[in-house]
Amino acid sequence: MFVQATRAAPRALVRLLALAGLFILVVVLQTGVTSALRAIGLAGGLALTVSGALVLALVLGVHLASRARARRAADTLEAARRAQGLPDGPCCLVWRAPSGAGGDDMPWDLTEPLRVAYPAVARRLGIEGLAVLEFEVGADGVAKHIVCLEAWPAPVFAAAATRALSDARFQLRWGAEPRFGASFRMPFVFRVAGAAKIKERGHRARAPRLFGRA
């Protein structure tokens, strides 16, 4: 199963938009303050100087506050990345599902599409991932005995896939015989739209075994 997430806007674009907005704000404030000072009788040149100083002080205050906030956000994101064992920097995955990974030999169908939440920190950092789960389906159509066979590059992808599979419901295919006690495998491939630079066809992801049984 492919889990897609949109790519975050480039930092350069975000900064450009912020600077453009700040420029417009400065022009509006400068004009408004200058007009107000002239209205109370301040000379034109003095009014322009005072309004410029006030607007400059405001801009510097906003800039320092935004930098402090950005540093705190970066520190929080870095702490979350380390806690989740994610790699330092973007990570692209090229994957072709092996045969027998939840294929036609499985007599169960999902009653509705799986709803998998892309790990938030991994999405913000542009990190793609993989989780291969093995499970059984009970008579009530609920997945049980879920085991992670492979996870890359961090267990957080396996956790997201496990939560989605635990909430899933299966129904027996028309004409199929139930196989209670049989194990099935399902790969979950987490992709960030536009992140991968290599075509999928003909390439296989190298997913080291982090935990789970072989």
KEVO-440602 format. One line per 2 residues: number of its first residue (from 1); for each residue x, y, z of N, C-alpha, C. Coordinates in pm, 1 decimal. Example, Ala and Ser with C-alpha at 12.3 -4.5 7.8 and 13.67 -1.06 7.14 Angstrom:
BEGIN
1	1319.0 -569.0 780.0 1230.0 -450.0 780.0 1320.0 -330.0 780.0  1285.0 -225.0 708.0 1367.0 -106.0 714.0 1290.0 3.0 787.0;
# end
This chain:
BEGIN
1	83.3 -118.4 0.0 0.0 0.0 0.0 87.5 124.4 0.0  52.0 222.0 -84.2 125.9 346.4 -90.1 56.3 452.4 -4.4;
3	133.2 518.3 79.2 83.4 626.7 162.7 150.2 755.0 114.6  72.1 846.5 60.0 126.6 967.7 -0.2 112.8 1087.2 94.6;
5	210.6 1174.9 89.3 206.3 1302.4 161.8 257.5 1410.5 68.2  207.1 1530.3 84.9 252.9 1640.9 1.3 385.1 1694.1 53.7;
7	466.8 1741.1 -37.0 597.2 1794.9 -0.5 580.3 1934.5 57.5  652.1 1962.6 164.2 644.7 2094.4 226.5 703.9 2200.1 134.5;
9	655.5 2321.5 147.2 705.1 2431.0 64.0 853.1 2456.8 94.6  934.8 2483.9 -8.4 1077.2 2511.9 14.5 1095.6 2632.7 105.2;
11	1200.1 2627.4 185.5 1224.5 2736.9 279.2 1248.4 2868.1 205.9  1316.0 2862.0 92.0 1343.7 2984.3 17.0 1214.3 3052.5 -26.1;
13	1116.5 2972.1 -69.2 988.6 3029.0 -111.3 914.8 3089.4 7.4  917.7 3021.4 120.3 851.2 3073.2 239.7 914.3 3204.9 282.6;
15	1047.6 3212.1 279.7 1115.6 3335.7 318.9 1085.2 3448.3 221.7  1079.4 3416.5 92.6 1048.6 3519.2 -7.1 909.7 3576.7 14.7;
17	812.8 3488.7 40.7 676.9 3536.3 66.4 670.3 3619.1 194.7  746.3 3576.3 296.9 747.7 3651.5 422.6 808.3 3789.8 403.7;
19	916.7 3798.0 325.5 978.9 3927.9 299.4 887.1 4018.7 219.8  816.3 3960.5 122.4 722.6 4040.5 44.2 611.3 4096.3 133.1;
21	558.9 4013.3 221.2 455.9 4060.1 313.8 507.5 4165.6 408.8  633.4 4145.9 454.9 692.3 4244.2 545.0 713.4 4378.1 475.2;
23	755.3 4374.2 349.9 775.7 4498.3 273.0 644.1 4575.6 259.6  538.2 4505.4 226.5 407.4 4571.3 212.9 363.3 4630.0 346.4;
25	386.7 4555.5 454.8 349.2 4603.8 587.9 426.5 4729.7 624.4  557.0 4731.2 592.8 639.6 4848.1 623.8 590.3 4970.8 548.7;
27	559.9 4953.7 420.8 511.8 5066.8 340.0 381.2 5121.8 396.8  288.7 5031.6 430.4 159.2 5075.4 483.9 177.1 5146.1 617.7;
29	259.5 5087.9 707.1 281.7 5149.4 837.4 351.5 5284.2 824.7  454.2 5289.5 738.2 527.2 5414.0 719.7 434.4 5525.7 672.5;
31	350.7 5492.3 575.9 256.7 5592.3 523.0 155.9 5635.0 629.3  101.5 5537.1 701.4 0.6 5568.2 802.0 56.2 5649.3 916.9;
33	173.4 5611.5 969.6 232.4 5684.2 1082.8 273.2 5824.8 1041.5  331.7 5836.6 923.2 372.0 5970.2 874.8 251.1 6061.6 860.6;
35	143.9 6010.5 804.8 22.2 6091.1 790.1 -33.8 6131.8 926.2  -30.6 6039.8 1022.6 -82.0 6070.7 1155.6 1.8 6177.8 1224.7;
37	133.3 6169.4 1210.2 221.2 6268.9 1271.5 204.1 6406.3 1207.3  186.9 6408.2 1076.5 164.1 6536.5 1009.1 30.1 6596.1 1050.2;
39	-67.8 6508.4 1076.5 -200.1 6557.0 1114.6 -199.1 6625.1 1250.8  -105.9 6587.8 1338.3 -97.6 6651.2 1470.4 -1.8 6769.8 1470.5;
41	46.9 6808.5 1350.2 124.8 6930.5 1339.0 274.2 6912.8 1329.2  323.8 6789.6 1318.3 468.0 6767.1 1306.2 512.0 6798.3 1163.9;
43	630.2 6860.7 1149.9 680.3 6895.6 1017.3 701.4 6770.5 932.6  698.3 6792.3 798.8 706.4 6678.1 708.0 831.1 6595.0 724.2;
45	950.0 6660.0 726.4 1074.5 6585.5 740.9 1086.1 6517.0 874.6  1048.7 6586.6 982.0 1054.2 6528.0 1115.9 954.8 6413.2 1130.3;
47	836.8 6432.8 1071.5 736.7 6326.1 1077.0 786.4 6201.0 1006.8  854.5 6220.6 892.9 907.2 6105.7 819.2 1016.7 6035.2 898.0;
49	1102.9 6115.3 965.8 1211.3 6056.2 1045.2 1156.9 5977.0 1163.7  1063.0 6037.1 1235.6 1006.0 5970.0 1353.1 930.8 5842.8 1313.0;
51	852.9 5852.7 1205.6 779.1 5733.6 1160.7 874.5 5624.2 1114.3  983.6 5664.6 1048.9 1082.4 5564.8 1006.6 1146.1 5494.0 1124.3;
53	1177.4 5571.0 1230.7 1237.3 5510.7 1349.7 1140.3 5415.1 1418.2  1014.2 5456.6 1426.9 914.8 5370.2 1490.1 893.7 5241.1 1411.7;
55	882.6 5254.7 1279.6 861.7 5136.4 1195.6 984.2 5046.0 1200.1  1105.4 5106.0 1201.1 1227.8 5025.2 1208.8 1233.9 4946.7 1339.1;
57	1197.9 5012.9 1449.3 1196.9 4943.4 1578.3 1097.2 4828.1 1577.9  981.0 4851.1 1517.1 879.9 4745.6 1509.2 928.4 4628.7 1424.1;
59	991.3 4660.4 1310.3 1040.3 4554.6 1222.0 1149.9 4473.0 1290.5  1241.7 4541.7 1359.4 1348.3 4469.7 1430.4 1290.0 4380.5 1540.2;
61	1189.0 4429.7 1610.4 1126.3 4348.1 1713.9 1059.6 4224.6 1657.4  987.3 4242.0 1546.7 921.9 4128.4 1482.1 1024.7 4028.9 1431.3;
63	1134.1 4081.3 1374.4 1238.4 3993.9 1320.6 1303.1 3910.9 1430.8  1338.3 3975.7 1541.3 1401.5 3902.7 1651.5 1306.2 3799.8 1711.1;
65	1178.5 3836.0 1723.5 1080.8 3741.5 1777.6 1061.9 3622.0 1685.2  1058.6 3648.0 1553.3 1041.0 3538.0 1458.3 1162.9 3446.5 1456.8;
67	1282.6 3503.1 1469.6 1403.7 3419.7 1473.7 1406.1 3333.5 1599.2  1365.9 3391.3 1711.4 1362.0 3312.9 1834.7 1259.7 3200.3 1824.1;
69	1145.3 3231.6 1764.7 1042.8 3129.0 1746.8 1090.7 3020.3 1651.7  1160.0 3059.9 1544.1 1212.4 2961.4 1448.6 1315.8 2871.0 1513.9;
71	1399.8 2928.5 1600.0 1499.4 2845.8 1669.6 1433.0 2745.0 1762.5  1330.6 2790.5 1833.8 1259.3 2698.3 1923.3 1191.7 2586.8 1843.7;
73	1130.7 2622.8 1730.0 1065.6 2521.4 1647.2 1167.0 2422.9 1591.9  1284.0 2473.1 1549.0 1388.1 2384.5 1496.1 1440.6 2290.9 1604.0;
75	1458.9 2343.8 1725.6 1506.1 2259.3 1835.8 1403.4 2151.5 1870.2  1276.3 2190.1 1869.9 1170.2 2092.5 1898.7 1165.3 1984.1 1791.8;
77	1177.0 2025.6 1665.2 1175.6 1929.0 1555.1 1295.8 1836.3 1561.1  1412.0 1889.5 1593.8 1532.5 1806.9 1603.4 1521.9 1707.5 1718.1;
79	1465.6 1752.0 1830.2 1447.7 1660.5 1942.7 1351.7 1547.8 1905.8  1244.4 1581.0 1833.8 1149.1 1478.2 1790.6 1214.4 1382.3 1691.0;
81	1297.6 1435.4 1602.3 1364.9 1349.9 1503.9 1454.9 1248.4 1573.7  1531.3 1295.1 1669.6 1620.8 1204.4 1741.2 1542.8 1102.3 1823.1;
83	1435.0 1147.1 1886.0 1355.8 1055.6 1968.2 1293.6 944.7 1883.8  1257.5 975.2 1758.5 1195.4 876.9 1671.3 1296.3 799.2 1587.8;
85	1424.0 830.8 1602.3 1527.2 757.2 1529.7 1528.6 783.3 1381.2  1480.6 898.2 1337.7 1478.1 932.4 1195.6 1614.9 983.0 1151.0;
87	1650.0 963.0 1023.6 1780.2 1010.0 974.1 1787.4 1161.3 969.2  1908.3 1212.7 964.6 1930.7 1356.4 960.5 1926.2 1404.4 816.4;
89	1811.0 1451.4 771.9 1796.2 1500.8 635.8 1694.9 1419.2 557.5  1654.6 1469.3 440.2 1556.4 1398.9 356.1 1604.5 1260.1 317.0;
91	1509.1 1171.2 296.2 1540.5 1032.5 261.1 1436.7 983.4 161.5  1480.8 941.4 43.5 1390.5 894.9 -61.6 1393.3 742.4 -69.5;
93	1279.4 684.5 -98.8 1265.4 539.6 -106.2 1218.6 500.5 -245.4  1283.9 400.3 -303.8 1241.1 342.0 -430.7 1202.9 197.8 -401.3;
95	1079.6 161.6 -435.2 1028.5 33.1 -387.9 948.4 -37.3 -495.0  971.2 -168.9 -508.9 886.4 -255.1 -588.9 846.8 -372.0 -501.3;
97	718.7 -387.6 -478.1 671.0 -488.2 -384.3 708.6 -628.2 -431.5  763.5 -711.2 -342.6 794.3 -849.3 -379.8 666.7 -929.8 -397.8;
99	676.8 -1040.9 -467.4 561.1 -1127.0 -489.4 515.3 -1187.4 -357.5  384.5 -1201.2 -344.2 330.3 -1262.2 -223.7 307.5 -1166.8 -109.4;
101	325.7 -1036.7 -132.2 305.6 -939.7 -24.3 162.0 -888.9 -28.0  72.9 -964.9 28.9 -67.3 -924.1 30.9 -130.0 -929.6 -106.0;
103	-98.2 -1030.0 -185.2 -144.6 -1037.3 -322.8 -274.1 -1113.7 -337.0  -287.7 -1178.4 -455.3 -413.2 -1245.7 -485.7 -435.7 -1371.7 -402.7;
105	-330.5 -1421.9 -335.0 -347.3 -1542.7 -254.3 -419.4 -1513.0 -124.0  -442.8 -1387.3 -94.3 -511.5 -1350.4 28.0 -661.8 -1350.2 2.6;
107	-739.2 -1432.3 77.0 -882.9 -1443.4 49.3 -966.2 -1331.3 110.8  -901.9 -1230.6 166.5 -972.4 -1122.2 234.4 -957.7 -992.4 157.6;
109	-1062.7 -913.3 157.2 -1060.8 -779.4 100.2 -1093.0 -678.0 209.1  -1038.0 -560.1 195.6 -1070.8 -453.1 288.9 -1212.6 -402.7 262.6;
111	-1287.0 -376.6 368.4 -1422.2 -323.2 350.9 -1418.9 -176.6 307.2  -1310.0 -106.2 339.5 -1289.7 31.2 295.3 -1139.9 59.6 294.8;
113	-1097.0 160.2 220.9 -953.0 188.6 212.0 -890.5 214.5 348.9  -765.9 170.2 362.2 -693.7 195.5 486.3 -666.9 345.0 502.0;
115	-679.0 392.5 623.1 -647.4 532.1 654.3 -519.8 533.7 737.5  -409.6 563.6 671.2 -279.0 562.3 735.6 -231.7 706.4 753.6;
117	-195.0 742.1 874.1 -144.3 876.1 901.8 6.7 878.6 878.9  50.6 964.9 787.0 194.5 978.4 761.9 258.5 1039.5 887.1;
119	366.2 980.2 939.1 431.5 1037.6 1057.7 464.1 1184.9 1036.9  416.9 1269.5 1127.1 423.9 1414.7 1106.7 567.4 1465.1 1096.0;
121	656.0 1418.4 1182.9 794.4 1466.5 1181.1 863.9 1422.4 1053.2  841.6 1298.7 1012.2 902.8 1248.6 888.9 853.3 1327.3 768.2;
123	727.0 1362.5 767.1 673.0 1439.6 655.7 737.2 1577.5 648.4  750.3 1643.9 762.8 810.4 1777.1 764.4 954.9 1774.7 717.3;
125	1024.7 1666.1 746.0 1165.5 1655.6 707.6 1183.8 1594.0 569.2  1075.4 1555.8 503.1 1086.0 1496.1 370.6 1144.5 1355.9 371.9;
127	1114.1 1278.6 475.4 1168.8 1143.4 490.2 1064.3 1041.5 449.3  1100.3 955.8 354.4 1012.5 847.1 312.4 1048.7 720.8 390.0;
129	957.8 624.1 390.3 983.3 504.9 468.7 905.1 384.2 422.8  929.0 273.8 490.2 870.8 145.0 454.0 843.8 64.3 579.9;
131	734.4 -9.0 579.2 703.9 -104.8 685.4 635.6 -225.3 622.3  681.2 -344.3 655.5 620.1 -468.4 607.9 563.5 -541.1 729.2;
133	431.9 -559.6 727.8 364.9 -622.3 840.8 314.9 -761.7 804.6  319.2 -850.2 900.5 261.2 -983.9 887.0 148.9 -994.9 989.9;
135	35.9 -1053.4 948.9 -79.9 -1055.8 1037.5 -171.6 -1171.0 1000.3  -266.3 -1196.6 1086.5 -372.0 -1292.1 1061.3 -505.6 -1217.3 1062.3;
137	-606.9 -1276.8 1004.9 -740.7 -1217.4 1004.6 -834.6 -1311.4 1078.9  -901.9 -1257.7 1180.5 -994.0 -1338.6 1258.9 -1129.1 -1353.0 1191.5;
139	-1213.6 -1431.4 1251.2 -1346.6 -1454.9 1195.2 -1430.5 -1327.8 1191.7  -1396.6 -1230.1 1275.8 -1469.5 -1103.7 1278.8 -1414.4 -1001.9 1179.0;
141	-1313.7 -1043.2 1099.8 -1257.5 -954.5 998.9 -1157.4 -854.2 1052.4  -1110.7 -875.3 1173.0 -1014.3 -784.2 1234.4 -875.4 -846.2 1227.2;
143	-776.0 -763.1 1192.7 -638.1 -810.6 1187.8 -587.2 -835.7 1329.3  -517.5 -946.0 1349.5 -463.7 -979.3 1481.0 -324.3 -1038.3 1464.6;
145	-254.4 -1049.2 1575.8 -117.1 -1101.9 1576.8 -30.5 -1025.7 1475.2  -39.8 -894.5 1480.4 35.4 -810.3 1385.7 181.3 -804.9 1428.3;
147	268.7 -836.7 1334.2 413.0 -836.4 1359.7 480.9 -757.2 1249.5  574.6 -672.3 1287.0 652.7 -598.7 1188.1 773.1 -682.2 1146.6;
149	783.6 -710.2 1018.1 896.5 -785.9 966.0 1012.0 -695.3 925.6  978.6 -581.3 868.1 1081.6 -486.8 825.5 1032.1 -344.3 846.9;
151	1124.5 -256.3 882.9 1092.1 -114.3 895.4 1215.0 -34.4 856.4  1193.8 68.1 776.2 1306.4 150.0 728.4 1255.7 290.4 700.3;
153	1324.7 394.4 739.8 1452.0 394.1 814.0 1433.5 399.2 965.1  1306.9 396.1 1013.7 1283.4 405.1 1157.8 1153.1 333.9 1192.9;
155	1140.6 285.6 1316.4 1019.7 213.2 1357.6 892.7 297.4 1355.8  904.4 429.8 1345.1 784.8 514.5 1347.0 691.1 481.9 1231.2;
157	746.2 435.1 1118.4 662.2 397.4 1004.9 586.0 268.2 1034.8  650.4 177.4 1105.3 581.7 54.5 1144.7 468.5 84.4 1242.2;
159	490.2 179.5 1331.8 385.8 216.0 1428.0 263.6 273.5 1356.7  286.8 360.3 1255.9 175.1 418.6 1181.3 99.2 311.4 1104.0;
161	172.3 218.6 1042.0 108.0 112.1 966.4 30.7 17.9 1058.5  87.5 -10.8 1174.6 20.6 -100.7 1269.2 -109.9 -41.0 1319.3;
163	-109.2 90.0 1348.2 -233.0 154.6 1393.9 -341.1 146.4 1286.5  -301.9 170.3 1160.8 -400.1 165.7 1051.8 -453.7 24.3 1032.5;
165	-365.2 -74.5 1037.7 -408.7 -212.5 1016.3 -495.2 -261.6 1131.4  -468.6 -213.6 1251.6 -550.4 -253.3 1367.2 -692.6 -201.3 1355.2;
167	-708.8 -85.8 1289.2 -842.2 -27.8 1272.3 -913.8 -78.9 1147.4  -844.3 -154.3 1064.3 -902.5 -201.1 938.2 -1001.6 -315.2 963.1;
169	-1090.5 -332.6 866.2 -1185.7 -442.5 869.1 -1180.8 -514.8 734.8  -1181.5 -647.7 741.5 -1172.4 -730.4 622.2 -1302.0 -809.2 604.7;
171	-1327.9 -844.1 481.2 -1438.9 -933.3 450.8 -1390.4 -1039.2 352.6  -1450.4 -1155.6 361.5 -1408.1 -1267.1 277.7 -1447.8 -1242.5 132.3;
173	-1354.0 -1271.5 42.5 -1384.8 -1257.0 -99.5 -1495.3 -1353.6 -140.4  -1568.5 -1313.8 -243.2 -1677.2 -1397.3 -292.6 -1622.3 -1530.4 -344.2;
175	-1670.4 -1638.0 -289.2 -1629.8 -1770.6 -332.6 -1502.2 -1820.7 -270.5  -1434.5 -1739.5 -189.0 -1308.0 -1781.4 -128.0 -1334.1 -1858.1 1.3;
177	-1242.3 -1946.4 32.7 -1251.3 -2024.0 156.0 -1170.6 -1954.1 264.7  -1227.5 -1938.1 383.0 -1151.8 -1872.9 491.2 -1031.8 -1957.2 532.2;
179	-922.0 -1890.6 563.3 -799.1 -1958.3 605.9 -757.8 -1900.4 740.6  -828.9 -1939.6 843.0 -798.3 -1888.3 976.0 -667.3 -1948.9 1025.0;
181	-584.8 -1862.6 1085.1 -453.3 -1907.2 1132.0 -344.1 -1884.8 1030.5  -380.0 -1856.9 905.3 -279.1 -1828.7 802.7 -230.5 -1685.5 817.8;
183	-103.1 -1664.9 787.4 -43.6 -1532.5 797.5 -34.5 -1468.3 659.9  -54.3 -1338.5 656.7 -45.3 -1261.8 532.6 48.5 -1143.8 554.4;
185	110.8 -1100.1 446.4 202.7 -986.7 454.6 149.1 -869.5 373.4  172.9 -749.6 425.8 130.0 -628.7 355.8 238.4 -522.1 371.5;
187	293.3 -473.3 260.0 392.0 -364.9 268.8 323.2 -228.4 269.6  372.8 -139.0 349.8 327.4 -0.3 354.4 443.7 87.9 309.9;
189	426.7 157.1 199.5 531.4 242.6 143.9 490.1 387.5 161.3  566.3 461.0 238.3 536.4 601.1 267.5 616.6 689.5 173.0;
191	546.2 766.8 91.7 610.5 850.1 -9.6 570.4 996.0 6.3  667.5 1084.5 -14.6 642.4 1228.3 -19.0 637.0 1267.8 -165.7;
193	527.0 1327.0 -208.3 507.9 1360.2 -349.5 620.7 1448.5 -400.2  685.9 1403.1 -508.7 791.7 1481.0 -571.5 927.5 1466.4 -507.5;
195	941.2 1380.8 -405.0 1069.9 1370.1 -335.6 1166.5 1276.2 -407.1  1117.0 1162.6 -454.9 1205.2 1063.2 -516.1 1253.2 1110.7 -652.4;
197	1381.2 1087.4 -681.6 1439.8 1129.2 -807.7 1464.6 1011.2 -901.2  1438.5 889.6 -853.9 1463.3 770.0 -933.7 1330.6 703.7 -964.2;
199	1314.6 653.8 -1086.8 1192.1 585.4 -1122.8 1178.6 456.1 -1042.9  1057.0 420.0 -1011.8 1034.1 300.1 -931.4 1065.2 172.4 -1007.7;
201	1034.4 171.9 -1135.6 1042.5 47.4 -1211.5 1185.9 -7.1 -1214.3  1198.6 -133.5 -1176.0 1327.2 -200.2 -1186.0 1418.8 -177.1 -1067.5;
203	1374.3 -108.1 -963.5 1457.8 -83.5 -847.7 1389.1 -139.7 -723.8  1470.8 -181.7 -630.2 1417.5 -239.8 -507.3 1478.2 -167.2 -386.7;
205	1394.6 -136.4 -291.6 1443.5 -66.4 -173.0 1527.0 -161.4 -88.2  1633.5 -110.5 -33.1 1713.8 -186.5 60.4 1666.9 -150.5 200.8;
207	1590.0 -236.4 258.5 1529.4 -207.5 388.4 1593.1 -295.5 495.1  1682.7 -242.7 576.7 1743.0 -324.1 682.5 1639.2 -364.6 785.9;
209	1656.6 -478.2 844.6 1563.9 -528.2 945.4 1597.5 -460.8 1078.3  1506.3 -378.8 1125.5 1529.1 -308.9 1250.9 1477.1 -387.0 1370.0;
211	1363.8 -450.8 1349.5 1307.0 -530.5 1456.4 1205.3 -624.1 1395.7  1150.0 -710.7 1476.0 1054.5 -810.7 1422.8 1126.7 -940.2 1390.2;
213	1052.8 -1034.8 1345.1 1112.0 -1165.6 1315.9 1128.0 -1182.7 1166.6  1221.3 -1264.9 1126.0 1251.2 -1284.4 985.1 1148.5 -1374.5 921.2;
# end
